[in-house]
Amino acid sequence: MKDEKKTFRKQILEKLSKMDKLQYEQLSSDIALRLYDEPFWKEAKTVGITISRFPEVDTYQIIKKAWEEGKQIVIPKCLPKNREMIFRQIAQFNQLESVYSGLLEPIEAVTKEVPLNHIDLLIVPGVAFTKEGYRLGFGGGYYDRLLLKYNGKKISLAFESQIVSKLPIEPHDLPVSKIMTAKLK
């Protein structure tokens, strides 16, 4: 199962990395616009979201829009010892630092922790998704562990090429509520 996931992850990421910059920007923008129309988004006061890296759907514009709308943005901070995450509120991008694997995370000294049950909407990253909401993550298992404890609304943002008919699903895998693409809602 682990090898199957690894192979699948590599194939999807290779396909995504071939996307040109203009197509990437346009599709990311189209997905963001659909998200802003989503009732989950409109009702949310606190949004949990990652800082994207190409070829993930761009989250910078989504974070800026959330701030414009007066929403609180919380970003995950990984705790590698137990492979868990906490979320910390950021009010500007300079409250982030580059950590392992080049991921951007909140700087603890200038951000405050926000409990998981205070997050209204969690935007869950992934490499591939089924229409039913199952996802293949990046391989660390951080979100798998988190989703077991999170009872709020969950959405994933994806390019069409990330939607697949089936994925290797394990008993602990939990689906997200919705997948948003430029076409799917």
N, C-alpha and C positions, 0 to 999 in steps of 0.2 A: 504493500500500500504506500509506504514511504517513497519508494523508488518511482512508483507510478505518479505520485503527486509531484515529485521533483522534475520528472520528464515533462509533465503537463505544464508546470509552472514555467519551465525554460522555453517551451514552444510558444506559449502565449506572450511572454515578455519579449522574445525575439520578434514576433509579429508586431507588437506594439512599438518597439524601438525603431521600426522602419517608417513610422508615421512622420510626415514632414511637419515642420514648425507651424505653417499656416493652417494645415488641416487640424493639428493638435489644438491650436488656439481657438479655431472656430467651433470644433466639437465640444471643447471644454466650456466655451461660452454658451452654446446651445443647451448643454446639460445643466449649467448653473441657472439659466433662465427658467427651465422647467422646474428646477428645485424651488425657486422663489414662488412659484404658483402652487406648490404643494401645501395642503393644509398642515401637515406635520411641521413644515418650516414656519408657516405663518403663526402657528400657535406656540412655537418654542421660544422660551426666553433665554435658555442656556443650551448652547450647541457644542457637543464634543466632536472635534474634527482633527485630522492629522495635517501636518504641513507636507504638501505633496512634493514629490520628486518625479521628473519625467521618467517614464511615460504614464504616470498616474494622472487622472483627471485633475486639472489645476484647481487647487483649493484657495490660493491667495485671493482671487477675486471674490470667492464666496465669503471668506473671512472679512474682507473689506465691506462687503454688502451687509453682513451681520452687524458690524460695528455701526454702519450708517443707520440701521434699523433699531439700534439700541439694545441689541442682543449681547449676551455675555458669551465669550468664546473661551472654551477650555481645550487645552492641548494635552495629549498623553505624555507622560514621563515614564519611561521603562525602568523597571526595577529588575535588572538582570539576575540577581541572586535567586529570586523565586519565580522569575519569568512572569511577573505581573506588572500592571500599570496603575498609575494614579493620574488624575487630571488636575492641571493647574491653569488658572485664568491668566490670559494675556490681554493687554489692552493696546499693544503695538508690537510690530515685528522685531524691534530691537530687544525684546524681552526673551529672545530665543538664542540658543547656543548650539553649535554643532557637536554632537556626541558620537558614539561609535557608529560605524557604517555611514557616516555623513548625515545621519538623521538630525533634524532640528527639533529640539525639545525646549520647554520652558526653563529659564534660569531660576533656580529655587530661591535665591536671595531677593528677587524682585517680583515674584509671583506668589499667589496663595493657592493652596490646595482646595479643590471643590469636590465634595463627596459625590460618588457615583449616582446616588438617588436624587441629586439636585440637577442632573442633566436631563433635559426634556427630549432632546433629539441627539442620537449618536450616529454620526456618519462613519460607517465602517469600511475601511479600505479592503482591497483584495486584488488578486491577479485575474481570477476567472469566477464567473457566477452562472448559476442556472436561473431560469425564469422563476423558479419556485423560491429563490432567495438563498439557496445554499452557495457557499463561497469557498474558494481556495485562496488562502492567505499567502503571505510572503515566507512562511515556514517557521516562524518563531513560536507560534501558539499563543501569543499574548492576547489576541482578540478572542480566541476560543475560550480561554480561561475567563476573560472579562464578561463575555456574553452569558456565561452561566450565572453571573451575579446581577446582570442588568435587566431590569423589567420595563424600561421605557421604549420609546419608538426608535427603530433602527432602519436606516436607509443606506444603500450603497450607491455610489456613482460609478458608471462604467461606460466605456466605449462599446459600440456594437460588437467589435471583434473579441470582446471579453465575455460575451454571452455564449454559453455552450449548452448542448443538449443534456450532457450528464457529467458529473464529477465523481471522483472517488470519495464517497461520504462515509464517515465513521460515526459510531453511536453518539459521541459527544458533540458532533457538529450541529449547530443551531442556525436556522435561516434568519435572514434579515426580513423586515416587514415589506420592503419595496426595493426594487432596483430601478434606478433612473438612468436612462441613456438619452441620447438626442431624440430617439423615437419612442422608446418604451416609457411608460409611466405607471 
